[in-house]
Amino acid sequence: MSERGAALVARVPGLAAAALADNTAEARGRATLARRALGLAVTSLILAGCFSLAVVIGRMPVLSDLIADPQFFKRCLVIHVDLALIVWFFAFAAGLFALLPGSRRADQCFAAGFAIALAGVGSMVVGALFRGTTPVLANYVPVIDHPLFIAGLVLFFVGLLVCFGNGRLFRDEGVLPVDDRAGSCEVGPGSFRISPDAAAGLKTVALAYMLAMTTFVVSWVATPYSPELKAYYELVFWGGGHVLQVANVAAMLAVWLMLVSSLLRRPVVSARTAWLLFGLLLAPHLIAPLLTLQGTLASMYRIGFTRLMQFGIFPVVTIFLVICVRRLKRAFRDGTLGRDALRDPRFIGFCASALLTVAGFLVGASIRGTSTMIPAHYHASIGAVTVAFMAVSYVLLEPLGLRLHPALRGSRREEAQIAPPARNHVDCVRQMGAITVVREPLPHPGPLPLGEGGRQSGLAAIERERLDGNSRAMLPLPAGEGGGEGERIISPSGLQFPPNSSTSSVPDRVAEHSTLQRSQSLLTSAATNGWLVPLQLCLFGFGQFVFALGFGWAGLYGLGRKAYGAEQHVRTLGEYIGLGVMGVGGLIAIAGGLLYLALMIRAARPLFRRTFSRIKIPILVRNHA
């Protein structure tokens, strides 16, 4: 809603409620679209991590000799790169872009584009499974020379083009809060606002992506087909692939601003300053389509994009890095941030991303010729983007209607706040509409086996997590049914079990029951998860740094790139040391990626539970009819 519209609502009685309902529906719609895109991104990242294990084995001495077929490693490498660098980055960026305010038509356009992109990813995976397919290790966008794979790649690019090319890009208004719990009676710690400076970065991502797609099309038209597939795809993807990296960098910078502004509780820079800096990042690359006018075989094509890579990105990134570091330093000095911030995932994610970014710049400046210094540079660079995305995904979980224990934020203060004392009574949470949560003991209607430690359970946990707030509603089971802590299902308003002899007095009662064992489990969860998220970010960031360090060390001794298994020739001790360090770092990074997957699955349990409950509730009602 624009400022003029907000003023009109304030002056005209009766419009406030309608405006609130519209904002609520809009917030829920944005959260749903973002969940879909981020779900695709996380899934692709985990699949890429699984394929990267084969790639790491293919590079490690001794182990690489066990598999003599280099095509196996190359096929794994193609799928790994496409999932980790194309699908993960741009599906995640599209999810962040979906959080910006947009009209209903923009939401529908985004949903259609996402469906096209999802079909494209499926086609890519299926196309890569055909035997006899030829992997082509082109820079930026490696491919497998199969029609289904190529069609899937095109569908994915077109689908995201539709996602980025909707009305959100041109909607000029204040940034609304991102909260799937819109309409709740209180704004919890999961509420998250995209600051205007970060919104400018997300819109720059969309513009850079459109520019990259334009460059791809012009390059494809200007490149004569050649049976030499490596050279052909290299020429087609060289220019547009570089512009895609600009979009990645813009997304990383936007996430930096989101993380730091979330820590400081204020924007890092003004919207005007942000647009100026992001404009300086994008402006030099506007000539990208023009560099193909003389054809992709001309020297201007390769040299021009090489110069853009060398000098077109790092100045603006350095400015943003200095600004963010100065803001954080000032916050620590004046007491706005304390020691607890050092274990906050937002702070850890920013620091890990900044460290990998600087490492990528230093390694990139040291590249001389073709060696493993090149993959060392881009693995540090893409690691910086990835760890930033991981960090912001934890921040966005609760606003998007997912649930991860608040202790996962890594703050000891939050751990103390969310760890309630052990209790066997019913907690009063809130009253919302027709749902009333009462505070009084609610005995079980019938005899049930009791567990150890005061485990007096027998209520069916009928949870309304995220449907109307944080309250957990529970209804008593009929006598003689249930066991242990009961089963968790979602209860729509008005669902009741038939009263029996012991529950006739409370047939309409909806309450939250917390047993001693559940409280103990919560305390254990707080103590465990409190270090799991910081550990995950540290594992991935450190592993990616060591991985790039090992690759760079081997490159200093002249080890060639894109050689796997029997094709790899290791001659010197320095190359062996570098590859060994690379292997250790790769395994650590994979461990961090797998832990990220586990945490994301755990956070998505309420979403899975809702979906399962839509099937289970009708069955439950029929059984008790």
C-alpha positions in Angstrom: 0.0 0.0 0.0 1.4 3.4 -1.0 1.7 6.3 1.4 -1.2 8.1 -0.2 -3.4 4.9 0.2 -2.3 4.6 3.8 -3.4 8.2 4.5 -6.7 7.6 2.8 -7.3 4.5 5.0 -6.5 6.5 8.1 -9.0 9.2 7.2 -11.9 7.1 6.0 -13.6 5.0 8.8 -14.2 1.3 7.9 -11.3 1.0 5.5 -8.7 0.0 8.1 -10.1 -3.5 8.6 -10.3 -4.1 4.9 -6.8 -2.8 4.4 -5.5 -5.1 7.2 -7.2 -8.1 5.6 -5.6 -7.2 2.2 -2.2 -6.9 3.8 -2.7 -10.2 5.6 -3.6 -12.0 2.4 -0.7 -10.4 0.6 1.8 -11.4 3.3 0.6 -15.0 3.3 0.8 -15.1 -0.5 4.3 -13.8 -0.5 5.3 -16.3 2.2 3.9 -19.2 0.2 5.7 -18.2 -3.0 8.9 -17.7 -1.1 8.6 -21.1 0.6 8.2 -22.9 -2.7 11.2 -21.2 -4.3 13.4 -21.6 -1.2 12.3 -25.3 -0.9 13.5 -25.9 -4.5 16.8 -24.1 -3.7 17.5 -26.1 -0.6 16.7 -29.4 -2.3 19.0 -28.6 -5.2 21.8 -27.6 -2.9 21.6 -30.9 -1.0 21.6 -32.9 -4.2 24.6 -30.9 -5.4 26.4 -31.7 -2.2 25.8 -35.4 -2.7 27.2 -35.2 -6.2 30.1 -33.2 -5.0 31.2 -36.1 -2.9 31.9 -38.1 -6.1 33.8 -35.0 -7.5 36.0 -34.8 -4.4 36.8 -38.5 -4.5 37.7 -38.1 -8.2 40.3 -35.5 -7.2 41.8 -37.2 -4.2 45.0 -39.3 -4.7 44.7 -43.1 -4.4 40.9 -43.0 -4.2 40.6 -41.5 -7.7 42.5 -44.4 -9.2 39.8 -46.8 -8.1 37.4 -45.4 -10.8 39.1 -45.4 -14.2 36.1 -43.8 -16.1 36.7 -40.0 -16.1 33.2 -39.5 -17.7 31.6 -40.6 -14.4 33.2 -37.8 -12.5 32.5 -35.3 -15.2 28.8 -36.1 -15.3 28.7 -35.7 -11.6 30.5 -32.4 -11.9 28.1 -31.1 -14.5 25.0 -31.9 -12.3 26.8 -30.6 -9.2 27.6 -27.3 -10.8 24.2 -26.8 -12.4 22.4 -27.5 -9.2 24.8 -25.6 -6.9 25.5 -22.6 -9.1 22.4 -22.2 -11.2 19.4 -23.8 -9.5 20.4 -23.1 -5.9 21.5 -19.5 -6.4 18.7 -18.3 -8.6 15.9 -20.2 -7.0 17.0 -18.8 -3.6 17.3 -15.3 -5.1 13.8 -15.7 -6.6 12.5 -16.7 -3.2 13.9 -13.5 -1.7 12.5 -11.5 -4.6 9.1 -13.0 -3.9 9.2 -11.4 -0.4 8.9 -7.9 -1.9 5.5 -6.3 -2.1 3.6 -7.2 -5.3 0.1 -7.2 -6.7 -2.1 -10.3 -7.0 -1.3 -10.5 -10.7 2.4 -10.4 -9.9 1.9 -13.3 -7.5 0.1 -15.3 -10.2 2.9 -14.5 -12.6 5.5 -15.6 -10.2 3.6 -18.9 -9.5 3.4 -19.7 -13.2 7.1 -19.0 -13.7 8.1 -21.2 -10.7 6.1 -24.1 -12.2 8.0 -23.7 -15.4 11.3 -23.6 -13.6 10.4 -26.6 -11.5 9.6 -28.6 -14.7 12.9 -27.5 -16.1 14.9 -28.8 -13.1 13.1 -32.2 -13.4 14.0 -32.4 -17.1 17.6 -31.6 -16.4 17.9 -34.3 -13.8 16.2 -36.9 -15.9 18.2 -35.9 -19.0 21.4 -36.4 -17.1 20.5 -40.1 -16.3 20.6 -41.3 -19.9 23.5 -43.5 -20.8 25.9 -42.3 -23.5 25.3 -38.6 -22.8 28.3 -36.4 -23.2 29.2 -34.0 -20.4 30.5 -30.6 -21.6 32.5 -28.8 -19.0 31.9 -25.3 -20.3 32.6 -22.3 -18.0 29.7 -20.9 -16.0 27.0 -23.2 -17.3 28.3 -26.8 -18.0 25.8 -29.0 -19.8 25.1 -32.5 -20.9 24.6 -32.8 -24.6 21.1 -34.3 -24.6 17.9 -32.7 -25.9 16.0 -33.3 -22.6 18.8 -31.8 -20.5 19.1 -28.7 -22.8 15.3 -28.3 -22.8 15.2 -28.4 -19.0 17.9 -25.8 -18.7 16.0 -23.5 -21.1 12.8 -24.0 -19.2 14.5 -23.2 -15.9 15.9 -20.0 -17.3 12.6 -19.0 -18.8 10.7 -19.8 -15.7 12.9 -17.6 -13.5 12.7 -14.9 -16.1 9.0 -14.9 -15.6 9.5 -14.8 -11.8 11.8 -11.8 -11.9 9.9 -10.0 -14.6 6.7 -9.3 -12.7 5.3 -6.1 -11.2 7.5 -6.4 -8.0 10.4 -4.9 -10.0 8.6 -1.7 -10.6 6.3 -1.3 -7.6 7.5 1.7 -5.7 6.2 1.7 -2.1 7.3 1.1 1.4 8.5 -2.4 2.1 6.0 -4.4 4.1 6.8 -6.9 6.9 7.4 -10.5 5.9 5.3 -12.6 8.2 3.2 -15.7 7.4 1.6 -15.2 10.8 -0.1 -12.0 9.6 -3.1 -11.2 11.7 -1.8 -12.7 14.9 -2.3 -10.6 18.0 1.4 -10.0 18.6 4.5 -9.7 16.5 6.9 -12.4 17.5 10.6 -12.7 17.2 10.2 -14.3 13.8 8.9 -11.1 12.2 11.3 -9.8 9.6 11.3 -6.7 7.5 13.3 -6.3 4.3 14.9 -3.0 4.6 14.8 -0.6 1.7 18.6 -1.0 1.0 18.2 -4.7 0.7 15.1 -4.3 -1.5 17.3 -2.3 -3.9 19.7 -5.2 -4.0 17.0 -7.7 -4.7 15.7 -5.6 -7.6 19.2 -5.3 -8.9 19.4 -9.1 -9.0 16.3 -9.2 -11.2 17.7 -6.6 -13.6 21.1 -8.4 -13.8 19.3 -11.7 -14.4 17.3 -10.2 -17.3 20.6 -8.7 -18.7 22.2 -12.2 -18.5 19.3 -13.8 -20.4 19.5 -11.2 -23.1 23.3 -11.8 -23.4 22.7 -15.5 -23.7 20.2 -15.1 -26.5 22.5 -12.7 -28.4 25.5 -15.0 -27.9 23.5 -18.0 -29.2 22.5 -16.2 -32.3 26.0 -14.9 -32.9 27.7 -18.2 -32.4 27.9 -20.6 -35.4 27.2 -24.2 -34.5 30.3 -26.4 -34.2 30.6 -30.1 -33.7 33.3 -29.3 -31.2 30.8 -29.1 -28.3 33.3 -27.8 -25.7 34.2 -24.7 -27.9 30.6 -24.1 -28.9 29.0 -24.1 -25.5 31.9 -22.2 -24.1 31.3 -19.3 -26.6 27.5 -19.4 -26.0 27.7 -19.2 -22.2 30.8 -17.2 -21.6 29.3 -13.7 -21.7 25.9 -14.3 -20.1 27.5 -16.5 -17.5 29.7 -13.6 -16.3 26.6 -11.4 -16.0 25.0 -14.2 -13.9 27.8 -13.8 -11.5 26.9 -10.2 -11.2 23.4 -11.2 -10.2 24.9 -13.7 -7.6 27.0 -10.9 -6.1 24.1 -8.5 -6.0 22.1 -11.2 -4.2 24.9 -11.8 -1.7 25.2 -8.0 -1.0 21.4 -7.8 -0.5 21.7 -10.7 2.0 24.5 -8.9 3.8 22.3 -5.9 4.2 19.5 -8.1 5.5 21.7 -9.8 8.0 23.4 -6.7 9.3 20.3 -4.6 9.4 18.5 -7.4 11.3 21.3 -7.4 13.8 21.4 -3.6 14.1 17.6 -3.2 13.8 18.1 -0.4 11.3 19.1 -0.1 7.6 22.8 -0.2 6.9 22.6 2.5 4.3 19.8 4.7 2.9 17.8 3.6 -0.1 19.4 6.3 -2.2 22.9 5.2 -1.3 22.0 1.5 -1.9 20.6 2.3 -5.4 23.7 4.3 -6.2 26.1 1.5 -5.2 24.0 -1.2 -6.9 23.8 1.0 -10.0 27.6 1.2 -10.1 27.7 -2.6 -9.9 25.3 -3.1 -12.7 26.1 -0.2 -15.0 29.5 -1.5 -16.5 27.7 -4.7 -17.5 25.0 -3.0 -19.5 27.4 -3.3 -22.5 27.4 -7.1 -22.2 25.0 -7.7 -25.2 27.0 -5.2 -27.3 30.2 -7.1 -26.8 28.7 -9.9 -29.0 28.0 -7.7 -32.0 31.3 -8.7 -33.7 30.5 -12.3 -32.9 31.6 -14.6 -30.1 34.7 -15.6 -32.0 36.1 -12.0 -31.9 38.7 -11.1 -29.4 36.5 -8.2 -28.1 34.0 -10.8 -26.8 36.5 -12.7 -24.5 38.7 -9.8 -23.6 35.8 -7.5 -22.8 34.2 -9.9 -20.4 37.5 -10.7 -18.8 38.1 -7.1 -18.0 34.6 -6.8 -16.6 35.3 -9.8 -14.4 38.6 -8.2 -13.2 37.4 -4.7 -12.5 33.6 -4.6 -12.6 32.7 -6.4 -9.3 35.2 -6.0 -6.5 35.2 -2.2 -6.1 31.5 -2.1 -5.1 31.7 -5.3 -3.0 34.6 -3.8 -1.2 32.6 -0.6 -0.4 29.7 -2.6 0.9 32.1 -4.7 3.0 33.7 -1.7 4.6 30.4 -0.1 5.3 29.0 -3.2 7.0 32.2 -3.8 9.0 32.2 -0.2 10.2 28.5 -0.4 11.2 29.1 -3.6 13.2 32.3 -2.2 14.8 30.4 0.9 16.0 27.5 -1.3 17.3 30.0 -3.3 19.4 31.7 -0.2 20.6 28.5 1.6 21.8 27.0 -1.5 23.3 24.2 -2.1 20.8 25.7 -5.5 20.2 27.2 -7.6 23.0 29.2 -10.8 23.2 26.1 -12.9 22.4 26.2 -11.5 18.9 29.4 -13.4 18.3 27.4 -16.7 18.2 24.5 -15.3 16.4 24.0 -17.0 13.0 23.5 -13.6 11.3 26.9 -12.4 12.5 28.6 -15.7 11.8 27.1 -16.0 8.3 28.1 -12.4 7.4 31.7 -13.0 8.7 32.1 -16.3 6.9 30.7 -14.8 3.7 33.0 -11.8 4.0 36.1 -14.0 4.6 35.4 -16.2 1.6 34.8 -13.1 -0.5 38.1 -11.6 0.4 39.8 -15.0 -0.2 38.2 -15.2 -3.6 39.4 -11.7 -4.5 43.0 -12.5 -3.4 43.1 -15.9 -5.2 41.6 -14.3 -8.3 44.2 -11.7 -8.4 46.9 -14.4 -8.3 45.6 -16.4 -11.3 48.3 -16.8 -13.9 47.3 -19.2 -16.7 45.1 -22.3 -16.5 45.5 -24.2 -13.3 43.5 -25.1 -10.2 43.8 -21.5 -9.0 40.8 -20.8 -11.2 38.5 -23.3 -9.4 40.0 -22.1 -6.1 38.9 -18.6 -6.9 35.3 -19.4 -7.9 34.8 -22.0 -5.1 35.7 -19.2 -2.6 33.4 -16.8 -4.4 30.4 -19.2 -4.6 31.0 -20.3 -1.1 30.6 -16.7 0.1 27.2 -16.5 -1.6 26.1 -19.9 -0.3 27.0 -19.3 3.3 25.2 -16.0 3.2 22.1 -17.6 1.8 22.3 -20.3 4.5 22.5 -17.7 7.3 19.5 -15.7 6.0 17.4 -18.8 5.6 17.5 -19.3 9.4 16.3 -15.8 9.9 13.4 -16.3 7.5 12.2 -19.6 8.8 9.7 -18.3 11.3 8.4 -15.4 9.2 7.8 -17.9 6.4 5.7 -20.1 8.7 8.3 -22.7 9.4 9.5 -23.7 12.8 12.9 -24.1 14.3 13.6 -23.8 17.9 14.5 -20.2 18.8 17.7 -21.4 20.5 18.9 -22.1 16.9 19.6 -18.4 16.6 22.6 -19.0 18.9 21.7 -16.4 21.6 22.1 -17.5 25.2 19.5 -14.8 26.1 16.9 -16.4 23.8 17.8 -19.9 25.2 16.9 -18.7 28.7 13.7 -17.1 27.5 12.4 -20.1 25.6 13.2 -22.8 28.1 10.1 -22.9 30.4 10.0 -24.7 33.7 8.6 -28.3 33.8 4.9 -28.2 34.3 1.9 -30.5 34.1 -0.8 -27.9 33.9 -2.4 -26.2 30.9 -0.8 -22.9 29.9 -2.9 -20.0 28.8 -1.4 -18.5 25.7 -4.0 -16.2 24.1 -7.5 -15.8 23.0 -8.0 -15.5 19.2 -11.5 -15.4 17.7 -13.4 -18.6 18.4 -10.3 -20.4 19.8 -9.9 -19.9 23.5 -6.9 -21.4 25.4 -7.7 -22.0 29.0 -5.5 -22.4 32.1 -6.5 -25.2 34.3 -5.6 -28.9 34.7 -7.2 -31.1 32.1 -7.1 -34.8 33.2 -7.2 -37.6 30.7 -10.6 -39.1 30.2 -9.6 -42.7 30.6 -6.9 -44.9 31.9 -3.6 -44.9 30.0 -0.2 -46.3 30.7 2.0 -43.8 32.4 5.6 -43.4 31.4 8.6 -42.6 33.6 9.4 -39.2 35.0 5.8 -38.0 35.5 4.8 -38.7 31.9 1.1 -38.0 32.3 0.0 -37.8 28.7 -3.1 -38.8 26.9 -4.1 -35.7 25.0 -4.1 -35.6 21.3 -1.9 -32.7 20.3 -3.9 -30.9 17.8 -1.5 -28.1 16.8 -2.4 -24.9 15.1 1.2 -23.8 14.6 1.4 -21.0 12.2 -2.3 -21.2 11.3 -3.3 -18.6 13.9 -0.2 -17.9 16.0 2.1 -19.8 18.3 -0.6 -21.4 20.4 -0.9 -25.2 20.4 -4.4 -26.5 20.7 -5.2 -29.9 22.2 -8.3 -31.9 22.5 -8.9 -34.9 24.8 -8.9 -38.3 23.2 -11.8 -40.7 23.8 -11.4 -43.0 26.8 -9.0 -45.8 26.3 -7.3 -44.4 23.2 -3.9 -42.8 22.7 -0.6 -43.7 24.1 2.4 -41.8 25.3 2.4 -38.2 24.2 -0.4 -38.8 21.7 -0.4 -37.9 18.1 0.0 -34.5 16.6 -2.5 -33.3 14.1 -3.8 -29.9 13.0 -7.2 -29.0 14.3 -9.4 -26.6 12.2 -11.7 -24.4 14.3 -14.8 -26.2 15.4 -13.5 -29.8 15.2 -14.5 -31.7 18.4 -14.4 -35.3 19.6 -17.7 -36.8 20.7 -18.1 -36.3 24.5 -18.0 -39.4 26.7 -18.5 -40.1 30.3 -15.4 -38.3 31.4 -15.1 -35.6 28.9 -18.7 -34.3 28.7 -17.8 -31.3 30.8 -15.1 -30.2 28.4 -16.2 -31.1 24.9 -15.4 -27.6 23.5 -12.2 -27.1 25.5 -9.1 -26.4 23.4 -5.9 -26.3 25.5 -2.2 -26.7 25.5 -0.8 -29.4 27.7 2.9 -29.6 28.5 4.3 -32.6 30.4 7.5 -33.0 32.3 9.0 -35.1 29.7 8.1 -32.6 27.0 9.6 -29.7 29.0 12.8 -31.8 29.5 12.9 -32.4 25.7 12.5 -28.7 25.1 15.4 -27.9 27.4 17.5 -30.6 25.7 16.5 -29.1 22.3 17.6 -25.6 23.4 20.9 -26.8 24.7 21.6 -28.8 21.5 20.2 -26.6 18.8 21.8 -23.5 20.4 25.2 -24.6 19.0 24.0 -26.6 15.9 23.3 -23.6 13.7 26.5 -21.7 14.5 28.4 -25.0 14.1 26.7 -25.6 10.7 27.7 -22.2 9.4 31.3 -22.6 10.8 31.6 -26.0 9.3 30.5 -25.0 5.8 32.4 -21.7 5.8 35.7 -23.2 7.2 35.4 -26.3 4.9 34.9 -24.1 1.8 37.8 -21.9 2.8 40.1 -25.0 3.3 38.8 -26.4 0.0 39.7 -23.3 -1.9 43.1 -23.1 0.0 44.0 -26.6 -1.1 43.0 -26.0 -4.7 45.0 -22.7 -4.7 48.0 -24.4 -3.2 48.0 -27.1 -5.9 47.6 -24.5 -8.5 50.7 -22.7 -7.4 52.6 -25.8 -8.4 50.9 -25.9 -11.8 48.3 -28.6 -11.4 45.9 -28.5 -14.3 42.1 -28.0 -13.9 39.2 -30.2 -15.1 41.1 -33.5 -14.8 39.7 -36.4 -12.8 40.5 -39.9 -12.1 43.0 -41.5 -14.5 43.3 -38.2 -16.4 44.8 -36.4 -13.4 48.6 -36.4 -13.3 50.0 -35.4 -9.9 53.8 -34.9 -10.1 55.1 -32.9 -7.1 54.7 -33.1 -3.4 53.1 -29.6 -3.4 50.3 -30.9 -5.6 49.7 -33.9 -3.3 49.6 -31.6 -0.3 47.2 -29.2 -2.0 44.9 -32.0 -3.2 44.9 -33.6 0.3 44.0 -30.3 1.9 41.3 -29.8 -0.7 39.8 -33.2 0.0 39.7 -32.5 3.8 38.1 -29.1 3.2 35.6 -30.6 0.8 34.5 -33.2 3.3 34.1 -30.6 6.0 32.0 -28.5 3.7 29.9 -31.4 2.8 29.3 -32.2 6.5 28.2 -28.6 6.9 25.8 -28.9 3.9 24.3 -32.2 5.3 23.8 -30.6 8.7 22.0 -27.7 6.9 19.7 -30.2 5.2 18.9 -31.8 8.6 18.1 -28.5 10.1 15.9 -27.4 7.2 14.0 -30.7 7.3 13.5 -30.2 11.0 12.3 -26.7 10.5 9.8 -27.8 7.8 8.1 -30.4 10.1 5.1 -28.1 10.8 4.6 -27.7 7.1 4.7 -31.5 6.6 2.4 -31.9 9.6 -0.2 -29.6 8.1 -0.2 -31.4 4.8 -0.5 -34.8 6.5 -3.2 -33.5 8.8 -5.4 -32.4 5.9 -5.6 -36.1 5.0 -5.8 -37.4 8.6 -8.5 -35.2 10.1 -11.3 -36.4 7.8 -10.3 -40.0 8.6 -10.3 -39.2 12.3 -13.7 -37.6 12.2 -15.2 -40.6 10.4 -13.8 -43.0 12.9 -15.5 -41.1 15.8 -18.8 -40.4 14.0 
